[in-house]
Amino acid sequence: MGVPELKKRPCLKCSHVIDGKGCSIYEERPSSCAKFICGWLLDPNMGPDLKPDKCHVVFYQVNEQHITASCDADYPGAWRAPNVLAFLHHLARSLGPSRKVVLLEMGKTWIVSEDAIVPAETG
């Protein structure tokens, strides 16, 4: 995920993350980090296998319309794991037709439906 205050681009590891420990500037973290809420913390349907450090996909809501699933750049294709695919389709079913599940992987954008994942239209 991007962090504008740190000039950190999406799909790049944050220089302040210490493996196995977390954010090294947590107390002074930028407001965009402080405002971020991981979907795993909010959704009781997401078991321990869908925790981002296990499945390598982060689920979050940017606005009231869409839920985004962002694949860890170090694990491209992590969204193809059976448990992640099942949850992506579950989300699409539960949101209804007026909302979208958007999947991001290494600069590519996909739209998830109840039974398919298709590249987003560009243009």
TABEL-V314821 format. One record per backbone hydrogen bond with DSSP energy under -0.5 kcal/mol. NH is the residue of the N-H (numbers start at 1). CO is the residue of the C=O. If there is no record, write none. Layout:
BEGIN
NH_CO + NH_CO
END
This chain:
BEGIN
3_8 + 6_3 + 7_3 + 7_4 + 8_3 + 9_7 + 12_9 + 17_14 + 18_22 + 19_17 + 21_18 + 22_18 + 24_16 + 26_23 + 28_25 + 29_26 + 33_30 + 34_30 + 35_31 + 36_32 + 39_59 + 41_38 + 42_38 + 42_39 + 43_39 + 44_42 + 46_43 + 47_45 + 50_47 + 51_48 + 54_51 + 55_51 + 56_52 + 58_70 + 60_68 + 62_60 + 62_66 + 63_66 + 67_100 + 68_60 + 69_102 + 70_58 + 70_68 + 71_69 + 71_104 + 72_56 + 75_72 + 76_73 + 78_75 + 80_77 + 81_78 + 85_81 + 86_82 + 87_83 + 88_84 + 89_85 + 90_86 + 91_87 + 92_88 + 93_89 + 94_90 + 95_91 + 96_92 + 99_96 + 100_65 + 101_112 + 102_67 + 102_100 + 103_110 + 104_69 + 105_108 + 108_105 + 110_103 + 111_118 + 112_101 + 113_116 + 118_111 + 120_109
END
